[in-house]
Amino acid sequence: MGYVLRVLVAAGLIADAVVHWRFAPEMRFVPGGSIHADTLFYAQAVVAAVVAPLVLAHARRWTYALALLVAASAIGALLLYSYVDAGAIGPLPNMHDPVWYAEKTQALVGEGVAGLAALAGLLTVRRGTRPSAERRVTEPVR
């Protein structure tokens, strides 16, 4: 089950990264905020693309927690800006976009799969899977 969760998290984050990377240039002209929308989209793409192989390589609580944070924040932003015209929020521009299209749905599904799988991984991964130094020293040599 562990490998399946890792692959689901990574696949969802990669889908999210691809959509954000493709749409980043189109976000250049979004008004408001001191942080440009294209910068936010590129940052989301890079963070998701970096966390995906981390989860594949290391199924630890911290990697699942990081993946959950990345996926949940992306879902939150997507849903907020889809259903609420919040305007510019501090340094963030007004990214309100109520229209649903295939790529937006693809990003939401990827983020959702990654988030749910990361949550399951976080709840099921065992703590301390490596033997402690104390046990290694006291085990008899055969």
Summary of the structure (lengths in Angstrom):
residues: 142
radius of gyration: 18.8
end to end distance: 33.3
largest distance: 70.2
contacts: 431
relative contact order: 0.21
helix: 70%
strand: 1%
